Amino acid sequence: MSRSGTPTDNPTIEALNGWIKDELYKNFDLYNSDDIHKTIEEFFYYFNHKRLAYSQQYKTPIQVRLELGFN
């Protein structure tokens, strides 16, 4: 993570954090959630198991890891 006030230290992580926050608020309705921890768990399940990524030939991250031999 970057130092306070210097997001240019690690722009990849900063961009990912912003993207995750945006997804949680818009698509997972974090503001109206009764259980925030459950909502975040649902998001990460979606992120790893259901979200197709263009950069991975429209495969999920789990599919790519299994194809590479990671369990």
C-alpha positions as CSV (number, residue, x, y, z in Angstrom):
1,M,0.0,0.0,0.0
2,S,1.1,3.5,-0.5
3,R,2.1,6.1,2.0
4,S,-0.6,8.5,3.1
5,G,-1.2,11.3,0.6
6,T,0.9,9.6,-2.2
7,P,-1.3,7.4,-4.3
8,T,1.4,7.3,-7.0
9,D,3.5,4.9,-4.9
10,N,1.4,2.0,-6.1
11,P,-1.1,3.0,-8.8
12,T,-2.2,-0.5,-9.6
13,I,-3.4,-1.2,-6.0
14,E,-5.0,2.3,-5.7
15,A,-6.9,1.7,-9.0
16,L,-8.1,-1.7,-7.8
17,N,-9.2,-0.3,-4.5
18,G,-11.2,2.4,-6.2
19,W,-12.8,-0.1,-8.6
20,I,-13.8,-2.4,-5.7
21,K,-15.4,0.5,-3.8
22,D,-17.3,1.6,-6.9
23,E,-18.6,-2.0,-7.5
24,L,-19.6,-2.4,-3.9
25,Y,-21.6,0.8,-3.8
26,K,-23.2,0.6,-7.2
27,N,-23.8,-3.1,-7.9
28,F,-23.9,-4.6,-4.4
29,D,-25.8,-1.7,-2.7
30,L,-23.5,-1.4,0.2
31,Y,-25.3,1.6,1.6
32,N,-28.5,-0.4,2.1
33,S,-26.9,-3.6,3.3
34,D,-27.9,-5.0,6.6
35,D,-24.8,-7.1,6.9
36,I,-21.7,-5.4,5.4
37,H,-19.4,-8.4,6.0
38,K,-21.7,-10.7,4.1
39,T,-22.0,-8.2,1.2
40,I,-18.2,-8.0,1.0
41,E,-17.9,-11.8,1.0
42,E,-20.5,-12.0,-1.7
43,F,-18.6,-9.5,-3.8
44,F,-15.3,-11.4,-3.5
45,Y,-17.0,-14.6,-4.4
46,Y,-18.4,-12.9,-7.5
47,F,-15.0,-11.3,-8.2
48,N,-13.2,-14.7,-8.1
49,H,-15.8,-17.2,-9.3
50,K,-18.2,-15.4,-11.7
51,R,-16.6,-12.3,-13.2
52,L,-15.3,-12.9,-16.6
53,A,-12.1,-11.0,-17.4
54,Y,-11.2,-9.8,-21.0
55,S,-7.5,-10.0,-20.2
56,Q,-7.9,-13.6,-19.3
57,Q,-9.7,-14.7,-22.5
58,Y,-13.1,-14.3,-20.7
59,K,-12.3,-16.7,-17.9
60,T,-12.8,-16.3,-14.2
61,P,-9.7,-15.9,-12.0
62,I,-10.4,-19.3,-10.5
63,Q,-10.5,-20.9,-13.9
64,V,-7.1,-19.3,-14.8
65,R,-5.5,-20.4,-11.6
66,L,-6.7,-24.0,-12.0
67,E,-5.4,-24.1,-15.6
68,L,-2.0,-22.9,-14.4
69,G,-1.9,-25.7,-11.8
70,F,-2.7,-23.8,-8.6
71,N,-5.1,-25.4,-6.2
